[in-house]
Amino acid sequence: MCGPRKAILQQDLESDSALQQALTFIAVTFGIAFIAQIPILPAGQSTEKTFAIVAVVSALGFGLNVFLVILSWRIVGGKLTFKKVLIVTCYFSGVSTILFMTVSLIAMGAFKFIDPLLYQQMMSGSLDDPSGAFNSLGYKVFLVLSGVAMIAVYGWILWIWDAYRQLMQVDKRRSGIAFLLFTALSPLLILVQLLMYDTTLPPRTTPPLPDELMGEWQSTGPTDAIGVAGNGNVRIHLFAPQLRMIPNGEYKKDEFERHSANNPNCSVAVLRTELGWATVHGSLLVLSPFYGGETTADDCSGTRSHSSTKPAKAEYQYQIIQGPSGWQLHLSNRMGGVNFAPKNP
């Protein structure tokens, strides 16, 4: 059983069927790579339009990759046959694409599992302070695994590079120089592809929110309640929920409560956070969450835990009204209504 290098070189690289099979292979691998990315596409983007754009950008990127391979070998005097180089690069680039995508998806999955809130903020482009991401363990793991993905790709290229050497009919010294040239120039190729993605991908289609909703709002409702738990009373301090509306159409809602029993030094604090997209249709405000999380800090046992939640989509009739103490945001639905006041800075 021969390896991929010998298997490809043993083909009749001059035949039309060899070129057709190679182009089919690279097209299928690019398609698989895109399908694998569908679950992590930013909210609000059309899958069909994004696929068309990614296909064009991938084709251009592949063409640049072939050009870079030819340039590296031409500099060292390789005997070039464009058709053969194209066929071989189709197979080798297809494998490197799947390899890179596999490790990258593992990296993103680890990031989402360790720090789901930061992951969603970065994916939606709503992170206020990107430099703060470096304090996250999830982001650090993501960077490390992304580095592993790049090392794996360059390791694969190094392993199959001898196939190019045999195709170009050069010695190992010039082959090494060609590999160093390719490695030195390839970051420029990656940068060009990233710029193409950034300038061609469609923006999220969520319409902007009215200016009157912008900013941070704090509930003006009651904040205390008495409940019964076990054999004794539990006082629940419901700190006023906060709602933040961001100009790009995103919202963030925080609800905080503290449960305390007979012992004033023993309490349980619960913070519920919800992120999502907000849209307005006339006087109807629709909150569509894409992330929910609950963090619990137990002073009694000294433990802290975090879990993901699945908040439901909510619709409210909204009004901006003049209250006794100033302007207020009133939200109402069939469950009742709640008033918010602008949060003091």
KAWODA-V597141 format. One record per backbone hydrogen bond with DSSP energy under -0.5 kcal/mol. CO is the residue of the C=O (numbers start at 0). NH is the residue of the N-H. E is the energy in kcal/mol with one decimal. If there is no record, write none. Layout:
CO/NH/E
CO/NH/E
//
This chain:
2/6/-2.4
3/7/-1.9
4/8/-2.1
5/9/-1.9
7/10/-1.4
10/12/-1.4
11/14/-1.6
14/18/-1.2
15/19/-2.2
16/20/-2.6
17/21/-2.0
18/22/-2.5
19/23/-2.1
20/24/-2.2
21/25/-2.2
22/26/-2.1
23/27/-2.4
24/28/-2.3
25/29/-2.1
26/30/-2.1
27/31/-2.6
28/32/-2.3
29/33/-2.0
30/34/-2.5
31/35/-2.1
32/36/-0.8
33/36/-1.0
33/37/-0.8
34/37/-0.9
36/39/-1.6
37/40/-1.5
41/44/-1.3
43/204/-0.7
45/49/-2.5
46/50/-2.5
47/51/-2.1
48/52/-2.3
49/53/-3.0
50/54/-2.5
51/55/-1.9
52/56/-2.7
53/57/-2.9
54/58/-2.2
55/59/-2.3
56/60/-2.7
57/61/-2.6
58/62/-2.3
59/63/-2.3
60/64/-2.0
61/65/-2.4
62/66/-2.2
63/67/-2.3
64/68/-2.2
65/69/-2.5
66/70/-2.6
67/71/-2.4
68/72/-2.0
69/73/-2.6
70/74/-2.0
71/75/-0.8
72/77/-3.0
73/76/-1.3
77/79/-1.0
80/84/-2.4
81/85/-2.6
82/86/-2.2
83/87/-2.5
84/88/-2.5
85/89/-1.8
86/90/-1.5
87/91/-2.3
88/92/-2.9
89/93/-1.8
90/94/-2.0
91/95/-2.0
92/96/-2.2
93/97/-2.0
94/98/-2.5
95/99/-2.6
96/100/-2.5
97/101/-2.4
98/102/-1.8
99/103/-2.3
100/104/-2.5
101/105/-1.7
102/106/-2.2
103/107/-2.4
104/108/-2.4
105/109/-2.3
106/110/-2.1
107/111/-2.5
108/112/-2.1
109/113/-2.4
110/114/-2.6
114/118/-2.1
115/119/-2.2
116/120/-2.1
117/121/-2.5
118/122/-2.4
119/123/-2.0
120/124/-0.6
120/125/-2.1
120/126/-0.7
128/131/-1.6
129/132/-1.7
130/133/-1.2
131/134/-1.6
132/135/-1.9
135/139/-1.9
136/140/-2.6
137/141/-2.1
138/142/-2.4
139/143/-2.4
140/144/-2.7
141/145/-2.1
142/146/-2.1
143/147/-2.0
144/148/-2.0
145/149/-1.9
146/150/-2.4
147/151/-2.6
148/152/-2.0
149/153/-2.5
150/154/-2.5
151/155/-2.1
152/156/-2.4
153/157/-2.4
154/158/-1.9
155/159/-2.0
156/160/-0.9
159/162/-1.7
159/163/-0.7
160/163/-0.5
160/164/-1.8
161/165/-2.3
162/166/-1.8
163/167/-2.7
164/168/-1.4
164/169/-1.3
167/78/-2.0
170/174/-1.8
171/175/-2.3
172/176/-1.9
173/177/-2.3
174/178/-2.2
175/179/-2.2
176/180/-2.2
177/181/-2.5
178/182/-2.7
179/183/-2.2
180/184/-2.1
181/185/-2.0
182/186/-0.6
184/187/-1.1
184/188/-1.0
185/189/-2.3
186/190/-2.4
187/191/-2.4
188/192/-2.1
189/193/-2.3
190/194/-2.3
191/195/-2.2
192/196/-2.5
193/197/-2.4
194/198/-2.0
195/199/-1.5
196/200/-2.2
209/212/-1.6
209/213/-0.5
210/213/-1.1
214/244/-2.8
215/342/-2.6
216/242/-2.9
217/340/-2.9
222/237/-3.9
224/235/-3.0
226/233/-2.8
228/231/-1.7
231/228/-2.2
233/226/-2.8
233/235/-0.5
234/236/-0.6
234/259/-2.3
235/224/-1.8
235/237/-0.8
236/238/-1.0
236/257/-2.0
238/255/-0.7
240/218/-3.1
241/253/-2.4
242/216/-3.2
242/244/-0.5
243/245/-0.5
243/251/-2.1
244/214/-1.8
245/248/-2.4
248/277/-3.6
249/245/-3.0
250/275/-1.7
251/243/-3.0
252/273/-2.2
253/241/-2.6
254/271/-3.2
255/238/-1.5
256/269/-3.0
257/236/-2.7
257/259/-0.5
258/267/-2.5
259/234/-2.4
261/263/-0.7
262/265/-1.7
264/266/-0.5
265/260/-1.0
266/298/-2.4
266/299/-0.6
267/258/-3.1
268/296/-2.7
269/256/-2.3
269/271/-0.5
270/272/-0.5
270/294/-2.8
271/254/-2.4
272/292/-2.4
273/252/-2.6
274/289/-2.4
274/290/-1.8
275/250/-2.7
276/287/-2.8
278/285/-3.1
280/282/-0.5
280/283/-2.0
282/284/-0.6
282/317/-2.7
283/280/-2.7
283/285/-0.6
284/286/-0.5
284/315/-2.8
285/278/-2.2
285/287/-0.6
286/288/-0.7
286/313/-2.3
287/276/-2.4
290/274/-2.1
291/308/-2.5
292/272/-2.7
293/306/-2.1
294/270/-2.8
295/297/-0.5
295/304/-2.5
296/268/-2.8
296/298/-0.8
297/301/-1.8
297/302/-1.0
302/297/-2.8
304/295/-2.6
306/293/-2.8
313/286/-3.1
315/284/-3.6
315/317/-0.5
316/331/-1.7
318/320/-0.7
318/329/-3.1
320/322/-0.8
320/327/-2.9
322/325/-1.2
325/322/-2.8
326/341/-0.6
327/320/-2.5
327/329/-0.6
328/330/-0.5
328/339/-2.7
329/318/-1.8
330/337/-2.5
331/316/-2.8
332/335/-1.9
335/332/-2.6
337/330/-2.7
338/219/-2.5
339/328/-3.2
340/217/-3.1
//
